[in-house]
């Protein structure tokens, strides 16, 4: 990589950190935030009952998002090169884009509110487009 950092991937990393941090906040705040941020009824009920699964699942999502941020920072040239960088960034970008585009179709009827489905899908699509821009800009350097 050159001396310049890839701004789009740096922004993508920041967006993933924000999402990961929100997931940690949801664990801390509990059932009210699970509902506020669109978790399904089963998840909210399980969190209300004090079951561990919602917190564990949310923590796993948070860890994945932090890892995605690290890969974006690596692709941006901010931190050292992580293994399988180009395929990992391609997969991350694809997951964000697919969640953004297919989310409204896949999530309907799952107990989540329509508002959550639409807003989260638009957010994921935006995240995916930012990552896609960074991936295209740095494609050759990531080989």
N, C-alpha and C positions, 0 to 999 in steps of 0.2 A: 504494500500500500504506500501511497505517496504521503506527503506531509499534511495534506488536507484531510479533514474529517468529513464523512458523509453526513450532512445535516439531516436529511430525511430519516436515515437510520438512527441518528441520535434522538430525533423527535419520536420515532417509533419506540425506542427504548424507554423514553420518558413516559409515553402513553401506557406502555406495559407496566411500568412501575406504579403509575397511578392506579391502574386496574388491580394490580396485586395488593396495593395498600388498602384499597377499598374493601377487598375481600377480607383482609385482616380486621379492618374496622367492623365488618359485618359479624365476624366471629365474636369480637369483643362486645359489641352492642347487643347481640342476641336476636331473639325472634322478631322484635319490632323491625330491625333493619333487614332481616331475611325477607320479611313481607314487603317492606319499603322498596327493596331492590329487586323484587319480582320473583323470589323463590316460589316454587309450587307449594300448594297446600300441604302436601305430605311432608315436605322439608320443614315448613314453618311449624307444623304440629310436632314433628320430631324434636325440633329445637326447643319448643315450648315445654315438651316433656322432659327435657334435659338429656336427651340421647346424644351420644358422641358423634354419630355418623355425620350430621350436617357440618359440624366444626371440622372434622377430619377431611371430608370432601372439599370444603371451602379452603382449608389449608393447603391441600394438594393443588387446587387450582391456583392459589396464590404462589406457591413454589414454582409451578410451571410458568406462570407469567413472569416471575423474577428471572427464571432461566432464559425465557425468550428475550427479556431486556438485555441480559448479558450477551446473548448471541447478536442482538442488534448493535450493541456497543462494540462488539468484536468486529462485526461487518463494517461498522463506521470507522474503524481504525483507532478507537479510543482506548481499548484494552487489547491484550494479546490475542492472537488467533486461537479460536476454539476449534476442536475437532469437527470435521464434517460441516464446515461453516456454510458453504453454498447450499448443500442439500437441506441443512437445518433451516436456514433463512427462507429457502423456497417453501418448505413445508409450513413454517410459521405463517408466512404470507398467505399461502393457500388456505390454511385453517381460518385465519381472520376473514378472508374474502368469502369463503364458503359459508361461514357463520353469518356474515352480513347478508349474503344473497339468499341463502336457503332458510335462515332462521325463522322468518315469518311463516314459512310453509311447514317446517318441521316442529315448531314449538306450539302451534295452535292446538288447543285441546289438551294441554299438559298441566293446566291449573295455573299457569302464569297469566298475568293481565296482558291485554292487547297492547296497552301503553308500554309495558316493559318490553314486550317482544319487538315492537317497532323501534323504540329508542335504542335498545341494546343492539339490534341489528344494524341500525344506522351507524352507531358508534363502531361496531366491529368492521363494517364496510370501510369507514374512514381510516381505522387503524390499518386495515389491509392495503388500502390505496397508498398510504404513507410508506408502508413497508415495501410495496411493489415499486414505488418510485425509487426508493433507496437501493433496492435490489437491482433494478435496471441500471441505475447510475454506476453501481460498483460491480457489475456482473463479471467483467474480465479480471478484476483484482481478486475476486473471491475464488477463482479457479485453483 
